[in-house]
Amino acid sequence: MQPLYPSQEILQNVFSASSPLTLHKTSSTPKPRSKYEAPRGVFNTWSAIDDAKNKAGQLSNAAIQELGKGSAKAQAKAGNIEMYSMQYYAACTFGGLLACGTTHTLVTPLDLVKCRRQVDSKMYKGNIEAWGKIGRAEGFRGIYTGWGPTFFGYSAQGAFKYGGYEYFKKTFADLVGPENAYKYKTVLYLGASASAEFIADIALCPFEAVKVRMQTTIPPFAKGTFDGISTITGKEGFAGLYKGLYPLWGRQIPYTMMKFASFETIVEMIYSYLPGTKADYSKSAQIGVSFTGGYMAGILCAIVSHPADVMVSKLNANRQPGEAFGGAMSRIYKDIGFGGLWNGLPVRIVMIGTLTGLQWMIYDYFKVFLGLPSTGGPAPPPKELTA
């Protein structure tokens, strides 16, 4: 009985000559040019594009090599940094300073509009209109009103937040033991981040008070950061710099708890869906995962902390001298209502998502540059659980 389907040999003989995937032997004798074939040089654009791609690839490879050389030099100068040593915590502290100070300063125009719309929702209809009005009235510098206290304040906050998080995470893990630290790692992340942020906000609060007042008074009440500090202390004393501390804790501590715990969880989930392990991926790929996890975590952070963020702006702008904290909160809430607590949320989601993604990218890049492992990823269970 003949087989129902043709054999592989028959199929190959029939279709091999016409298949576009068949590899043909090339002849050393050049094929004569047809009269219908375009002369050489007519479509040089294609070769120019290919040349550009090749040059871009060469530049990319060269940049990677230079970064590798720079990283090797930095590691040689810093020496072999041991995990959880004083050098390690110093590196994490400086990485946090870079990550938060630069990114918050970069998005000052978004923060300016957000704060003004939180204080007066009718001031601007949207960001483009706001920047247009501010630019026409105050020039380009006006769009960056408050960048000074933003840079100083969030540099200090980032240093204490990231460095403190690494310190408290290790300290709490040692206190509860490796088995409990692995079982309740999310609780560990939450406790470490809350402890670090509690301290970081004490450093941030004076600069935040100056920033908010500069951004919500037209024209700004002070010429710069230290002029603003002296103006506030001259009128209200040193306590005037800290009258927004409680709502700042109310905003930043839940924000940071969500930021670190969700980041660690999201990064672990990303690696669990990818083939292989975290160690199988290049440093640049790991930093890309850090940015993605940070951006997603930032969206959650913005939603959780936004009502407190509105209150911080309102209290710093509208709290009367000598007015009690509870009385000021009650008065402001009566004025704006529950809906007013969510003014400016879309802008803040974009701002915080971008901020958080960039912060984790910069922070982990700095760690990797010094030869340290990037943050996050699945941790192996302790021997007690695998035995």
C-alpha positions as CSV (number, residue, x, y, z in Angstrom):
1,M,0.0,0.0,0.0
2,Q,1.4,3.4,-1.0
3,P,1.8,5.9,1.8
4,L,-0.8,8.7,2.1
5,Y,1.8,11.5,2.4
6,P,4.8,12.1,0.1
7,S,8.2,11.3,1.6
8,Q,10.7,13.9,2.8
9,E,13.0,13.1,-0.1
10,I,10.3,13.8,-2.7
11,L,9.3,17.1,-1.1
12,Q,12.9,18.2,-1.0
13,N,13.5,17.4,-4.7
14,V,10.3,19.2,-5.8
15,F,10.6,22.3,-3.7
16,S,14.3,22.9,-3.1
17,A,14.9,24.7,-6.3
18,S,12.1,27.2,-5.7
19,S,12.3,27.7,-2.0
20,P,13.4,31.2,-0.9
21,L,15.0,29.6,2.2
22,T,17.3,27.2,0.2
23,L,21.0,28.1,0.3
24,H,22.5,28.2,-3.2
25,K,26.1,27.9,-4.0
26,T,27.6,31.2,-5.1
27,S,29.6,31.3,-8.3
28,S,32.9,33.1,-8.5
29,T,31.9,34.4,-12.0
30,P,29.7,37.6,-11.6
31,K,26.2,37.3,-13.0
32,P,25.6,39.6,-16.1
33,R,23.6,42.7,-15.2
34,S,20.1,42.8,-16.7
35,K,19.0,45.9,-18.6
36,Y,16.0,46.1,-16.1
37,E,18.3,46.2,-13.1
38,A,19.1,49.6,-11.6
39,P,22.7,50.7,-11.9
40,R,24.9,50.7,-8.8
41,G,24.8,53.9,-6.7
42,V,21.1,54.7,-7.3
43,F,20.0,53.3,-3.9
44,N,22.9,54.4,-1.8
45,T,20.5,55.4,1.0
46,W,20.1,51.8,2.0
47,S,23.8,51.4,2.4
48,A,24.0,54.7,4.4
49,I,21.4,53.4,6.8
50,D,23.3,50.2,7.3
51,D,26.5,52.2,7.8
52,A,24.7,54.3,10.5
53,K,23.4,51.2,12.2
54,N,26.9,49.6,12.2
55,K,28.4,52.8,13.6
56,A,25.7,53.1,16.3
57,G,26.4,49.5,17.3
58,Q,30.1,50.2,17.4
59,L,29.5,53.3,19.5
60,S,27.2,51.4,21.9
61,N,29.8,48.6,22.3
62,A,32.5,51.3,22.9
63,A,30.3,53.0,25.5
64,I,29.7,49.7,27.3
65,Q,33.4,49.0,27.3
66,E,34.2,52.5,28.6
67,L,31.6,52.1,31.4
68,G,33.1,48.8,32.2
69,K,36.5,50.4,32.5
70,G,35.1,53.2,34.6
71,S,33.4,50.7,36.9
72,A,36.6,48.6,37.2
73,K,38.6,51.8,38.1
74,A,36.0,52.8,40.7
75,Q,36.0,49.3,42.2
76,A,39.8,49.4,42.3
77,K,39.7,52.7,44.2
78,A,36.9,51.7,46.6
79,G,38.4,48.3,47.1
80,N,36.3,45.2,47.6
81,I,33.2,46.5,49.4
82,E,31.9,43.9,51.7
83,M,28.1,43.5,52.1
84,Y,26.7,45.3,55.1
85,S,30.0,46.9,56.0
86,M,30.3,50.7,56.8
87,Q,31.6,51.2,53.2
88,Y,28.5,49.4,51.9
89,Y,26.1,51.6,53.9
90,A,28.1,54.7,52.8
91,A,27.7,53.7,49.2
92,C,24.0,53.1,49.6
93,T,23.6,56.5,51.3
94,F,25.4,58.3,48.5
95,G,23.5,56.4,45.9
96,G,20.2,57.5,47.6
97,L,21.4,61.1,47.7
98,L,22.1,61.0,43.9
99,A,18.9,59.2,43.1
100,C,16.5,61.4,45.0
101,G,18.2,64.8,44.7
102,T,18.6,64.8,40.9
103,T,15.2,63.3,40.0
104,H,13.1,65.5,42.3
105,T,14.9,68.6,41.0
106,L,14.3,67.4,37.4
107,V,10.5,67.3,37.8
108,T,10.3,70.6,39.7
109,P,8.0,72.1,37.0
110,L,5.5,69.3,37.5
111,D,5.7,69.7,41.3
112,L,5.2,73.5,41.0
113,V,1.9,73.1,39.1
114,K,0.7,70.3,41.4
115,C,1.3,72.3,44.5
116,R,-0.5,75.4,43.1
117,R,-3.5,73.4,41.9
118,Q,-3.7,71.7,45.3
119,V,-3.9,75.1,47.0
120,D,-6.2,76.6,44.4
121,S,-7.8,74.1,42.0
122,K,-9.2,76.9,39.8
123,M,-5.8,78.5,39.3
124,Y,-5.0,76.5,36.1
125,K,-7.0,74.2,33.9
126,G,-4.0,72.0,33.0
127,N,-0.2,71.7,32.9
128,I,0.4,73.3,29.5
129,E,-1.7,76.3,30.4
130,A,0.0,76.6,33.8
131,W,3.5,76.5,32.3
132,G,2.5,79.0,29.6
133,K,1.2,81.5,32.2
134,I,4.1,81.0,34.5
135,G,6.6,81.4,31.7
136,R,5.0,84.6,30.4
137,A,4.8,86.1,33.8
138,E,8.0,84.9,35.4
139,G,10.2,83.6,32.6
140,F,11.9,80.2,32.4
141,R,13.2,80.5,35.9
142,G,9.7,80.8,37.2
143,I,8.9,77.3,35.8
144,Y,11.7,76.0,38.1
145,T,10.5,77.9,41.2
146,G,11.6,76.0,44.3
147,W,14.3,73.9,42.7
148,G,16.9,74.9,45.4
149,P,15.0,73.6,48.5
150,T,13.9,70.6,46.4
151,F,17.5,69.7,45.6
152,F,18.8,70.1,49.2
153,G,15.8,68.6,50.9
154,Y,15.4,65.5,48.7
155,S,19.1,64.9,48.6
156,A,19.1,64.7,52.4
157,Q,16.0,62.6,52.4
158,G,17.3,60.2,49.8
159,A,20.5,59.7,51.7
160,F,18.8,58.7,54.9
161,K,16.0,56.8,53.2
162,Y,18.1,54.4,51.0
163,G,21.0,54.1,53.4
164,G,18.7,53.7,56.3
165,Y,16.6,51.1,54.5
166,E,19.6,48.9,53.8
167,Y,20.7,49.3,57.5
168,F,17.3,48.5,59.1
169,K,16.6,45.7,56.7
170,K,19.8,43.9,57.7
171,T,19.3,44.8,61.4
172,F,15.7,43.5,61.6
173,A,16.7,40.4,59.7
174,D,19.4,39.6,62.2
175,L,17.0,40.2,65.1
176,V,14.3,37.8,63.9
177,G,16.6,35.2,62.4
178,P,17.0,34.0,58.8
179,E,13.9,31.7,58.9
180,N,11.5,34.4,60.0
181,A,13.1,37.0,57.8
182,Y,12.5,34.8,54.8
183,K,8.9,33.9,55.8
184,Y,7.9,37.4,56.6
185,K,10.1,39.3,54.2
186,T,7.3,41.7,53.2
187,V,6.8,42.7,56.8
188,L,10.5,43.2,57.0
189,Y,10.5,45.5,54.0
190,L,7.7,47.5,55.5
191,G,9.3,47.9,58.9
192,A,12.7,48.8,57.5
193,S,11.4,51.4,55.1
194,A,9.1,53.0,57.7
195,S,12.0,53.3,60.1
196,A,14.3,54.9,57.5
197,E,11.6,57.3,56.3
198,F,10.8,58.5,59.9
199,I,14.4,59.8,60.2
200,A,14.6,61.0,56.6
201,D,11.6,63.2,56.9
202,I,13.2,65.1,59.8
203,A,15.9,66.1,57.4
204,L,13.5,66.9,54.6
205,C,10.9,68.9,56.5
206,P,12.6,72.4,56.7
207,F,13.3,72.3,53.0
208,E,9.9,71.1,52.2
209,A,8.3,74.0,54.1
210,V,10.4,76.5,52.1
211,K,9.7,74.7,48.8
212,V,5.9,74.7,49.3
213,R,5.8,78.3,50.3
214,M,8.0,79.4,47.4
215,Q,5.8,77.5,45.0
216,T,2.4,78.6,46.3
217,T,3.1,82.3,46.8
218,I,3.1,84.6,43.8
219,P,5.6,86.2,43.7
220,P,7.7,83.7,45.8
221,F,8.1,84.8,49.4
222,A,11.8,84.2,49.3
223,K,14.7,84.5,46.8
224,G,16.2,81.2,47.6
225,T,16.5,78.3,50.0
226,F,18.5,79.9,52.8
227,D,16.7,83.2,52.5
228,G,13.4,81.2,52.9
229,I,14.7,79.5,56.0
230,S,15.8,82.7,57.6
231,T,12.4,84.4,56.7
232,I,10.4,81.6,58.3
233,T,12.5,81.4,61.4
234,G,12.5,85.2,61.8
235,K,8.7,85.3,61.8
236,E,7.7,82.0,63.4
237,G,10.8,80.7,65.1
238,F,12.5,77.3,64.4
239,A,9.2,75.5,64.9
240,G,7.8,77.2,61.8
241,L,10.1,74.9,59.7
242,Y,8.5,71.8,61.3
243,K,4.8,72.6,61.4
244,G,4.2,70.3,58.5
245,L,6.2,67.4,60.0
246,Y,3.2,65.3,61.1
247,P,1.4,65.4,57.7
248,L,4.8,64.9,56.1
249,W,5.2,61.7,58.1
250,G,1.6,60.8,57.1
251,R,2.4,61.2,53.5
252,Q,6.0,59.9,53.2
253,I,5.9,56.9,55.6
254,P,3.1,55.1,53.8
255,Y,4.5,56.2,50.5
256,T,8.0,54.8,51.3
257,M,6.5,51.6,52.8
258,M,4.6,51.0,49.5
259,K,7.6,52.1,47.4
260,F,10.1,49.6,48.9
261,A,7.8,46.7,49.6
262,S,6.0,46.8,46.3
263,F,9.3,47.3,44.4
264,E,10.9,44.3,46.0
265,T,7.8,42.2,45.3
266,I,7.4,43.4,41.7
267,V,11.1,42.8,40.9
268,E,10.8,39.3,42.4
269,M,7.7,38.6,40.3
270,I,9.5,39.9,37.1
271,Y,12.4,37.5,37.6
272,S,10.1,34.7,38.4
273,Y,8.4,35.1,34.9
274,L,11.7,35.4,33.1
275,P,13.7,32.3,32.0
276,G,16.7,31.5,34.1
277,T,17.8,33.4,37.3
278,K,18.7,37.0,38.0
279,A,22.4,36.1,37.8
280,D,21.9,35.0,34.2
281,Y,21.1,38.5,33.1
282,S,23.6,41.3,32.4
283,K,24.0,44.3,34.6
284,S,22.2,46.6,32.1
285,A,19.2,44.2,32.0
286,Q,19.0,44.1,35.8
287,I,19.0,47.9,35.9
288,G,16.2,47.8,33.3
289,V,14.2,45.5,35.6
290,S,14.9,48.0,38.4
291,F,13.4,50.9,36.4
292,T,10.3,48.9,35.4
293,G,9.7,47.7,39.0
294,G,10.3,51.2,40.3
295,Y,7.8,52.8,37.9
296,M,5.1,50.3,38.7
297,A,5.7,50.8,42.4
298,G,5.6,54.6,42.0
299,I,2.0,54.4,40.6
300,L,0.9,52.6,43.8
301,C,2.8,55.1,45.9
302,A,1.2,58.1,44.4
303,I,-2.3,56.8,45.0
304,V,-1.7,55.8,48.6
305,S,0.0,59.0,49.7
306,H,-1.9,61.6,47.7
307,P,-4.4,62.8,50.3
308,A,-1.6,63.5,52.8
309,D,0.3,65.2,50.1
310,V,-2.6,67.6,49.5
311,M,-2.7,68.3,53.3
312,V,1.0,69.0,53.4
313,S,0.6,71.7,50.7
314,K,-2.5,73.2,52.3
315,L,-1.0,73.3,55.8
316,N,2.3,74.9,54.7
317,A,0.4,77.5,52.7
318,N,-2.7,78.2,54.8
319,R,-2.0,77.2,58.5
320,Q,-2.6,80.3,60.7
321,P,0.1,81.3,63.3
322,G,-0.7,79.5,66.6
323,E,-3.4,77.4,65.0
324,A,-3.5,73.8,66.4
325,F,-2.6,71.0,64.0
326,G,-6.0,69.2,64.5
327,G,-7.9,72.5,64.1
328,A,-6.1,73.4,60.9
329,M,-6.7,69.9,59.4
330,S,-10.4,70.1,60.3
331,R,-10.8,73.6,58.8
332,I,-9.0,72.7,55.6
333,Y,-11.0,69.5,55.1
334,K,-14.3,71.5,55.5
335,D,-13.1,73.9,52.8
336,I,-12.0,71.3,50.2
337,G,-14.1,68.2,51.1
338,F,-13.1,64.6,50.3
339,G,-12.9,65.3,46.5
340,G,-10.4,68.0,47.2
341,L,-8.0,65.5,48.7
342,W,-7.5,64.1,45.2
343,N,-6.8,67.3,43.4
344,G,-3.8,66.9,41.0
345,L,-3.7,63.1,41.3
346,P,-3.1,62.4,37.5
347,V,-0.2,64.8,37.4
348,R,1.3,63.2,40.6
349,I,0.9,59.6,39.2
350,V,3.0,60.6,36.2
351,M,5.5,62.5,38.3
352,I,5.9,59.8,41.0
353,G,5.9,56.9,38.6
354,T,8.7,58.6,36.6
355,L,10.5,59.6,39.8
356,T,10.4,56.2,41.4
357,G,11.5,54.4,38.3
358,L,14.4,56.8,37.7
359,Q,15.4,56.7,41.4
360,W,15.7,52.9,41.5
361,M,17.5,52.9,38.2
362,I,20.1,55.5,39.4
363,Y,20.5,53.8,42.8
364,D,21.0,50.4,41.4
365,Y,23.3,51.7,38.6
366,F,25.5,53.3,41.3
367,K,25.6,50.0,43.3
368,V,26.4,47.9,40.2
369,F,29.0,50.5,39.2
370,L,30.8,49.8,42.5
371,G,30.5,46.1,42.0
372,L,27.6,45.6,44.4
373,P,24.5,43.6,43.6
374,S,21.3,45.3,42.4
375,T,18.3,45.5,44.7
376,G,15.6,43.0,44.7
377,G,15.1,39.6,43.1
378,P,14.2,36.2,44.6
379,A,16.3,35.3,47.6
380,P,17.1,31.7,48.3
381,P,15.4,30.2,51.4
382,P,17.7,29.6,54.4
383,K,19.1,26.2,55.0
384,E,16.6,25.6,57.8
385,L,13.7,25.6,55.3
386,T,15.4,23.5,52.6
387,A,16.8,20.8,55.0
